[in-house]
Amino acid sequence: MDALDASAPLLFFEAVHGSGKWTVLRQWESGAGSRRSELRLLYRSEGLPATSAGLTRLLWSSLQHQLGHDLTDLPEDDALLDDAVARGLRQIRRPVAVAVHGVERLDDGAFDALMHLLGSGIRLILAGIDVSPLALRAQRRGVYYSMLRDRETLLTLSETRALVEERGAALTEMASKVLHEATTGHPGLIVTCLESLPVETTAGLVTRDRALMEFLLGEPLDEEGSDFVDFLRTAARVPRLTTAEAAVLTEQELAPRYLSRLLELSLGRMVWHPLLQERVFRWDESLRLVLMQSAPPPRERKDDLVDRFVAAARVAGDDELLISSLVHTGRLDEAEALLREQIWDLLPNAMDPLWSSLARLSPLQLVDRPALLSARLRLSQSGPPSPASLRAVSGAAKVLVDCVDAGAPWKRMGSLIYSIEFALHARERERVIELFRRARGLLGDLVDADAAEAAGGREMSELLLLAETVFRSGNTIPAAEIAQLAAQLIEADPVGRDPRGERLAFARRLMLHDHRARGLEDGFSPEELLSGPELLWRDADLVVTAMTLMWNDLDDGDFAAADAQLHAAAVRVHDPEAWPILMLMRAHIAVYRQSPGELEAFIAAFERGTLSVPGPFAQQSLSQMQRVTDHLSRKVGRAVPSPGYLPAFPDGGRPFYPRTQFTVHLMEALYALRAGRREALATALSQAVALTPRRELGLYTLSSASGEEVQSLREIAEDVPGGTRLGLERALRFAGNTLNPGVDLSEREQEVLRHLRAGATNPEMARALFVSVNTVKFHRANLMRKLDVTSRDRLLQKADQFGL
């Protein structure tokens, strides 16, 4: 009420339907507020005279009726009205205020008549759903005004409780809070929930989209004729808007006002869009869908509307929206040409609703359009490919085969890259390996030859698509090698090959992740590449950045922080299971976090997504990584495949994977400690010291050791040259934090194991234990079965690993 008594001569009161504007104005007219001496008149806009004279006579009649005594009658001559009103107001000696409700329906004449009243000293309050056009007109006239917006009509939590009680409902504290959050305190939505959704409201289960749906069913938008409602109807057809695109839907000056209003109503949020280098409005998708379903279609023809969006997208450089609009209108060849030029930049990410028009197409319609087919396949959920998509990638592979075998080198490379993408979707493991070998060999020739000069922006986009596809398949080392070659080419011509400055950063992120995963020093300054991950919008950027940050947390022994990095990425990407390496690393961390349920879930997700198969690691140079995968296999009770299956090329002159070798040496030191093999223990620690680079590698493997064992390792390391560099004291805070292997040996089996460690034969053990040789064989067979081994050496090795 006090806000309605603003000092400005003109006050605009703007709030959406159902906000209670009329009720508030009726209370104001009855004397509420701080200006109790003010004479107040309230009108609806319908039926107001369109002329200044007619409006003045109507108001004068209302004043005469309200005061209860005669005022000087107004002269018949309209030219004398202003002077007569001025004398009459001086006679009253009280301020006068006039409020008009529903001003979005005022015609130009009625608005001009209201503005004329300001000259007589009458204060105006103009209320409606959309007052922005009138506020602009007042601004152009130089009239000072103030504004009450939607937020002033929203109820606080205590006011929501009061309204609920007034309506005779009884809600718990929790249900009241849920109702307030779902409605944002909008009175109309609150009443709708109480009347139409009583069960959900009482149970505290009402949601924002459901409340809005029920409200719009009772209060349809087509009954509200205003520029803002028309804007709302049209803008809801697009999941996000730049200010320039919003201006296509309404007047240039109204666009920022209307976007601000959408924010005030909590219908979405402004987000930074790296590709456009500006902030854009992104709808709350569930509310946008409700508006699309409940609101009537825009007044103009659908084709005209799409053409306007296409024109706006071209002007704004919004290629996402442009491709979506082209697909929507069936102009697939234009969309394909645009997407081919910047496939990596524009691939669908986090199931961006802008691609919904593409999702409605069958993959079979895109067989001869590889870029659109790649994007369409990304929109599908993980799991077995559909028959339609399998037929599409098979047909596309046949179309590409001629380009793969002949033509210009970069054209052949592009065809190979799309072929790898399709073979990966079809889960053709050997085909992926064969195509990647060909692509890697051809790329090496292209980078070193004169053909490198022919590479442009399109070729760099396709190279990063290859690097992203390979990383997504779980082959992080080959992905980094492709990224390194792409980075070399981009650095030679950053303007032509990376016009937006995003591609080189992604290539370097892949390389940085590879260095940290392998235990090498950072090749780049990490701050700029890893800062602000919340601003990243591509799935690949999110996953690579999260995994790069994870290695630091893992090296610090902070398992919760490491998992939090991966969890944040898994929540934001469209389909986390499409990233098997992400699932595998979450499984590793689940071991250290002692979470067996998560371990099984992540391993299962990894197995569903990977094309790797259990068995020896694909490359001899990386064979020690098999030891790490074996560690997971023991925890889940089945063979887990190692992630990489594509060829990688070791660097000459330095260890290829120091992290894995470091981890293996620590494990061997721990096993040797448990077996009492002092010489082997010292050797393993010396080998670990030799691998320690300048960056500290994680001691997380020692989470399977007890605190006493870590302390023993520390003491022994002090006698090893350089042993203090291992920093084994850092492992004390998480020692004993690994899942128990669950192997339970009987007393007799433990005795047999001790004799086996001492090198005793079966007859020797029988004599020592006073049992038959067959009994020894029986207990030995039980040991083999429980530890899932088939040889004496493997039995002793596993027993050492488990600390048995």
N, C-alpha and C positions, 0 to 999 in steps of 0.2 A: 504493500500500500504506500509506504513512504517513497518507494522508487517511482511511483506514478506521480508524485508531487515534485518532480524535478524542476529546477529553476529555469530550464530552457523554455522558450515560448512554444516550441514544437517538440513533442515527444512521439517517437515511433515505438510501437509495442508489437514485436514480431514473434510469433510462436506457432508451431504446427498445430493441426487440428487435434482436439482432445486435450489441449493444455489448460483449459479452464479460463480462457481470456474473458469470455462474457460474464462468467461468475465473478471474476476479480473486478471487472469494471462495474458490475452491479453493486458490489460491496463498496467500491470507491464512491459511486454515485450517492450511496446512502450515508456517506460521511466518514468512512474509514480513512485513515492516513493522518498526516500532520497538519494539512491545511483545512481545518474544520470550518473556517469562516468562508471558504470558497463556495461560490454557487456552481453547481455541477450539472451538466446536461449530457445525457447518453443517448445515442441514436445508432440504429443499424444503417448500413450504407444504402440498402435497398430503399428506394423512394425518396432519397434526399433530392431537393431541387438542384438542377444542373446549372442554375444561374446564381450569381452573387446576391442579387436582390431577393430572389425567392428564398435562399438559405437564410439571409438576414431576417426576413419577416418570420420564418419558422422559429428561429432561435428566440426572437423577441417575444413571440407568443408564448413559448415555453417558459421564459423568464417571468412573464406576467403571471402565469399560472402558478409557478413555484413560489413567488414572493407573496402571493395572496393579496396584493393591493395593486392598484392601477399604476402602470407606467405610462409615460407620455406615448400616445399612439404615434406610429411612424407615419411620415408624410406619404401621400400617394405618389409623389414624384420620386422615382428611383435615384435621380441625381442628388437628392437631398438626404439620402439615407445615412451616409457616413457621418455627417455632422450630427444628425439626430441621435444616432447610436452613441456617439462619443458623449453627448450631453446626458443621455439616459444612463450611461455607465457611471458618469461622475455623480449622478443623482443617487444611484444605488450604493456607491462607496464600498463595494465589495468586489474582489476579483472574480472573474468568470472563467470557467474551463469547460470545454466541449470535447467529448470523446465520441469517436465514430468506430464502430466495429465492422469488420469485413471490408476494409478499404481496398482490397485487391479488386473489388467489383466496381469501384468508382470510375466513371468516365472522366475525360479531361475537363469538361466543364465543371463538374462537381468538385474536383480537386482544386481547380483555380478559384472556385467560390470559397472553399475552406481556407486557402492561402490568403484570400482577401480579408478574412476575419482577423488575421494576425495584426493587420494595420489598426484594428480597433482596440487592441490590447487584450483580446481574448486568447487564452492559452488553449492549445490543441493537443489532443491525444489521438493518434491514428493507429488503430489496432487491426492486425490481419495475419493471415498465414504468410504472406509475402509482401513486405513493404519496401523491399530494396528498390524497385523501379521508381516509387514515389520519393524515396529518400534521395535518389540521384537527381530527380527533378528539383527537389528543394535545394539541394546542394548547388545546382546550376543557377538557381535564383539568388544564391548567396544567403539563404535562410539558415540561421544557426539552429541545430536540433541535437537532441540526445536520443539514445536508442536503448530499449529494453529487448533482450533477445531470449531465445528459447530457454537458456539455462536458468533465467530468473523464475520461470514457472515450474521448474523441476523441484520435486519435494525432497526434503532431507529424509534420513531414515526415521527420525522421530515423527516427522509429519506423515510419512507413509504409514507408520503404526497408527497414528490418529485417524487417518482416512479408513484404514482397515477396520478399526473399532466402530467408526461411524456407520460403516456398511454392515455391522452386525456379525463380522467374521472373527474367529479366534485363531490366531497363528502363533506358533512357537517363535522364539527369538531367531532360531536358525531359518525358519520358513520366511519370516519377515525380511531378513537380510537377503535371502535368495530372491524374493519378490522385488525388493528394491534394486538389486543388481540387474535383474532381468528386464526391468522396466526403466531403469535409470531415473526413477522417481517421476515418470510421466503419469499424471493423474488418469488420463484416459486409458492407458495400458494397465494401470493398477486395477481400475474398476472392471476392465474387460477380463483380466485374470480371475478376479473374484467371482464374476458372473459366469464366464464361459469355461474356465479351467479350474473349478473348485477343488477337484481331487489333487491335481498336480500342485496347485498353490498351497494347499494345506500340508502336503507331504514335502514341500520344499524342492519340487522337481521341475518347476516351470522354467522354461528357457526363453532367451530373448527372441529367437526366431519364431517360436510357437506363439508367444504373446503378441508379436507384431502381426503374424498371420491372422489371428483371431480378431485383432483390432481392425485390420483393414477389411476383413469380411463384413464388419458392421459399419465401418466408416470408409467407404470406397473413395479412392483418390479422384475418380472421374467426376465427382460432384464438386470438386474444388478447382475452380478455374483460376490459375495463377501462373505466372512465368516460372516460379520455383517448382511447382508441381509438374509442369511440363518438362522442366529440366530433369527432375527426379525420374520421371517415366523413361526418358531417353537415356540418361547417364547410367541407369541400372542395366542397360544392355551391354555395357563394357565393364570388365572387372577392374580396370584402373584408368585414370585420366591424368594427363598433364593439364596445366592451366591453359595452354594453347588449344588443346583438344576440347576442353570445357567451353572455350570461347566459341567453338563452332556450333554449340548447342544453344547458346544464348548470346546476349550482347557482350561485347568485349569487357565493358566495365563491370558487368554483373558476374562474370565467371569466377573471379577470386572470391567474391562475396558468397556465392553459392557453394563453392568448395569449402570455405570456412564453416559454412552452416552445416554441411554434411559432417564435418569434424565435431562441431558442437553437439550434434545429435548422436554422436558415437556410432555412426554408420560405417566408419572405416578409420584409416589413419594415413598420415603422410609418411612416405618412406623414400630413402635415397635410392635412385636408380642409376647404377654406375654406367650402364650403356648409354643412357640419355644425358648423364651428368646433370641431373636436376631432381628435385623432390617431386613425387607424383602421389596422387590420392589413390589408395588401394582400399577397396570395399572390404567390409566383413562379408565373406562370401556367402555365409548362410543367410544374412539379412538381404543381400543383393538378390539371391534366388527367391526369397519371399516377395520382394518388391516386383520382380519380374512376373511372378505367378499371380500376384494379387492386383497389381496396378494395370490399368487398361493400356493397350499399346499406344505408342506415340501417335500424335495427330497426323504426322506426315507419312508418306508411303515408305515401306521398308527399304526399297531399292534406293530412294533418294537419301535416306538416312545413312545407309552404308556408303554411298558415294561421298557424302560429307565427311564421314570418318576416314575414308581412304585419302581424301584431299588433306584433311588435318594431319594424318599420320605422315604423309609425304613432307609437309611443311615442317613438322616437328622432328623429323628424322626418327620417328618411332617405328622401326622396322617390324617389331613384334606385332603391333596393332595392324600394321599394313599387311603383313602376311596373313594374319587371322582374317582380315576383311576380304582379302583376295580369295582365300579358300572358301570363305562364307558365300561369295558370289560365284564360285565355280571357276575362277580364273587361275587354274592350277599351274599352268605353264609360267605365268608371271610370278606366282608364289615360289615355284621351284627355282627359277632363275635368281631371285633375290636371296633365297635360302642357301643356294649353292655358294654364293659369294661370301657368306659369313656363317657357315653351318655351326662352327663351334660357338660363336658368340650368341646364337639365337636358339640353340636346342632347348626344348621345354625343360624347365627346371622347377622342382617342387610342385609338379602338377599345376603349373600356372593356368588359371582358367581361360586366359587368352587363347589357348589352343583347343578349346572345346569344339570349335567348328571343325578342326582337323580330326579330333577324336570321333566325330560322327561319321567319318568316311571309312569305308572298308579298306584294309591294306591292299586288297586286290585292285583297287582303283589307282594305285600308286606304283605299280610294277616298273614303269619306265620313268619314274621320278625318284631317284635314290635319296635325295635330300629330304623330301617330304616323307618318304617311306621310313627313313631313319627316325625322323621326328615322331611319326605315328607309332612306331614300335616302342619308343620311349614312354609313350602315354599308357602302355599296357602294364598291368600289374605283373610282378615277378611270378615265376612258376612255369609249368609246362606251356610252351607257345601254343597258340590256338591253331587249328587247321588252316584257317584263312591266312594267318600271318606266315605259316610255313610255306603255303603255296605261293604267297607273295614274294618271300625272300628267295625261293627257288626260281621263280620267274625272273626276278631282278638279277640273280646271279647269271642267268643265261644271257640277259641283255648286256651285262657288264663284261662277259668273258672276252668278247672281241676287243674291247678297249683295254683289257688287262694285258693282252698278248701283243698288241700293236698300237701304233700312234705315237704322239709326242710323249717324252718321258714323264712330264708332270701330269699329263692326262692319264697315263697308265698308273701313276702313283695314286691319283684320286680314285680311280676305279678299284685299285687294290684295297684302299682304305674302306670304301663302302662295302666291298666284298667281305672284308674281315668283320665289319659291323654286322652284316647279315648272317655270316657263318656263326658268329658268337650267339646271335639270337636263336638260330636253329640248333645250337648246342652241338655243332660239328667240330669236336676238339681237334682231330687230326687236320681238318681243313683249315682251321684257324692257324695252327702251327705252320702249315705249308705256306699259306698266304703271307703270314708275318715274315717268314724267312725271305720270301721274295721281295716284300716291301722294304725290309731292313737293308737288304743288299742293294736294291735300286736306289734307296735314299742315300746310302753311303757314296754311290757313284755320282748322284746329283749334287750333293753338297761339295764334293771335291772337284767338280767339273765346271765348265763354262755355263752349263745349264742352270747353275744356281742363280745366275743373273736374271733368268727368265721368271723366277719365282716372284709372285705378287701376294697381295692380301688374301686372295682366295686360296692359294696353295698353303699359306701359313695356317689359315683356318682349318683346312683339311688335315694338316700335320698335327695340330693340337687335338682334333677329333680322334686321330689315331692314338695319340698319347693318352687321352682320357679314356678311350675304349680299352686300351691295354691295362691301364691302372684299374679300371672298373672290373676287369676280368680277374684281378688278383696278382698280376705280374708287374709289381711296382718297379723293379730294376729296369726291365726293358722300357717301361713307360718313361722313366727318367732319362734313359739314353735317347729316346726320340725327342723328348723335351729339350735336351741339350743341343741336339742338331737344329731344332727349330729356333732356339734362342740365338744360336750363332747367326742364322740367316736374318732374324729380326734385328739383331744388333747392327748388322751391316746396312739395313735400310729401315729404321724404325717408323718413318713417316708412311712409306708405302705399304709396309707389311704389318704394321700395328697402329692403325690410325687413331684408335681410342686409348692406347696404352694399357690395355688389359691383357693382351696375349703374352707379352714378355713376363709379366708378373706371374701368370699361371705357370708358364714353363719353369720359372725359377722356383716356384713353390714345389713343383714335382721334384726338382733337383735337390732342394733343401730337405724335403722329406726323405729322399733316398740317402742323403749323407747321414742324417740322424738315425735312420733305421739301420744302416750298415755300421754305424759307430765311427764315422769319419767326422772331421771338423766341418763346421758350417762353411759352405762355399760362398755365401752371401750374408750381408747384414740382415738378420731376421726381423728386425723391428718393423720396418715398413711392409714387408711381405706378410707378416702375421698379425699386424695390428688391426683392431676393429673387425673381428670375424663376424660380428652381428650385421655388418653392412654387406657381407658377401651374399650373392644371390644365385650363383650357379651351384648345382649339386656337387660338381667335381671340386670346385674351390672349397666348399664347406668340408667335404670329406678329407681332402688333402691337408687343409689347414689344421683341422682337428687332430688328425693323426700325427702331424708334425709337432704340434704342441704337446700331444700325449707323450711323446718320447722323453721330453724334458721332465714331465711329472713322474714318469715311470723311472727315469734315472734317479730322481730324488726319493724314490720309494713311496710316493704319495699315490697309492692305488685308487683311492676315492676320486682324487682330482683327475687322474688319467682317464678313469671311466666316465667322469662327468664331461670331459672334452668329447669323447666318442658318442655319448648319449645325446648331447646337444646337437651334434651333426645328424644322428639317426632320426631325431625328432623333426628336423627341418627338411631333410631330403624327401623327395617324392616316394621312393621305395628303397629303404635301407638294405633289403635283401638283394638288391641289384648290385651291391658292393660287397662281395664275399670277403675281401680282405678286412673290411670294417667289422664284419661278424667274427672273423677269426681273432682279431686283436681284442675284441670284447670278451671272447672266450678265454684268452690268455689272462686277461685282467680278472675275470671271474674266479680263476684259480687262486690268485693272490688275495682276492677279497673274500675268499671262503664262501662262495655262493654257488653250490652245486646245481641248483635249479637253473640259474642263469647260464652256467657253463653248458649244460645239456641243450638249452634252448638256442644259444648262439652257435654251438657246434652243428646242430641240426640245420640252422639257417645257412651256415657256411657250406654244408654238404649239399643243400638244395641249390645254391647259387653257383658253386664252383664247377669248372670242367676238369679240375685236377682229379687224379685217381690215386688211391692208396698204393704205396710201394716206394721204392727208392726214389730219391729226389731226381728231377729231370736232368739236372746238370751236375757233372762230377765236381766242377769248381765250387758248387754250393752244397756239396753233399753233407757238410756238417749241420746245415739247417734241418736235416732229417732228424737229428737228435732232439731239436726243439719240438718238432711235430710229434715225435715219439712220446715226449713228456705229456702232451695233451691226450694222446691215445691211451696212455695208462690211466688217466683220470676218468675218461668216459667209458673205458672198457672195450673199445673197438678201434680199428685202424683209421686214423684221420689223414686225409691226403695233405701233402705239402702244397702251399698255395701256387708257386710258380711253375709254369710248364712251357713258357716261351724262352727262346735262347737269349742269354745275356753274355756280355763280353767283358771278362775281368780286365781291370787296369793293370798295366805292367809295372812291376817294381814296388808294389805295396800290397798288403793283405786285402783281399777283395771284400770280406765281410768280417771286420774285426769284432763287431758286437757278438755275432754268433760264436766265433772262436773264443772270445773272452768268456761268454756264458758257459761254453762247454768246459773250458779249463776250470772255472769255478766249481762246476758240478763234479768234475773229476777230483778236484781237491777235497770236496765234501765227502765223496764216496771213499776216497783213500783214507780220510780221517776216520770214518766209521769202520773201515776194515783194518785200521791200525797199520797201514802201509806208509810209514813216515817218509821214505825216499820218494815214492810216487807223489805224495802230498807236496813236498818241496818243489818237485819238478813242475807240477801243475800250476802252483802259485808263480813260479818263475816265468812260465809261458804266459800267464795272465798279465804279469807286469810288463812283459815285452810288447803286449798288444795295447796297453793303456795309452790312448792318445791324449792330447791336451785337454779335450773335454772329458769329464768324468763319465764313465759308463756305469749303467745301473747294476746294483748288486741284488736285484729283486729275486734272482735264482735262490739266494740264501734265505728267502722266506720259508723254505722247506726245512731249514736247519733250526735247531733249538738255540736259545741264547747261549748255552754253555758251549755248543759246537762253534758258534761264531766267535766266541771269546777265545777258544782254542786255536782257531784259524788265525786270529789276530796275533796271538803270541808267537805262533810258528812263522807268520809272515814277517815279523820283526827280524828274524834271522835270515830272511831271503833278501838278496840285494835289491833295493828299490821297493821292497814289499810294502812299506808304509804308503806308497803312492796309491795302493789299492783302496785305501780309506775304508777298511773293513768295519771300522767302528760305526759307519753309517747304517750297516745292516742290523745293528742291535735293536733298533726301534721297531722293526717289522719281522724279526726272526720268529719262527714258529707260527707263521701266518698262512701256510699253504694247506690246501685240502688234504686230509688224511687219505692215503691210498686205500684204506679199508682192508688190508691184508692181515688176517689173524692166524698166527701159527700156534699149533699145539706145542706143549713142552717137548715132546719127543721129536717133532719136526725141527724145533730150534736146536736140539742136540745134534741132529743129523746135519743141519746147516753149518754148525760150528766145526764138525769134523770134515765136512767138504771143504771149508775154507782152509783147513790145515793140510789139505791134499790127501786125505785118507781114501782108500778104496772101499768098495762095499764089504768085502770080507773083514778088513781092518775095523770098519765101523761096527760090524756085527759082533766082533770079539770085544770091542771096547764097551758096547752097550748091553752085552749079554743077551742078544736076540739073534734070530736067524737072519741069514742073508736075504731071504724073501721078505722079512719084515722091514729090513732096511730099504729094499727096493720099493716096498709099498709106501713108506714115508717119503722117500725121494720122489716117487711119482706124484704124491700129493703136493709136494713143494713145486714141482714143475707145473702142475695144473693151476695152483693158486697164483703163481707168478706169470702164467701164460708164456712159458718158454719151452724149448725142446732140446737144449744143450746145457751141459754143466757150466761152461763159461758164461753163457747168457744168464743162467740161474744166479751165479755169484754176482754178476754185474747188477742185475735188478735188485738183488737183496741189499747190495751196497747203496743203491739209489734210494731204496725205501727205508734205509736205516734199520734193517732187520738183523 
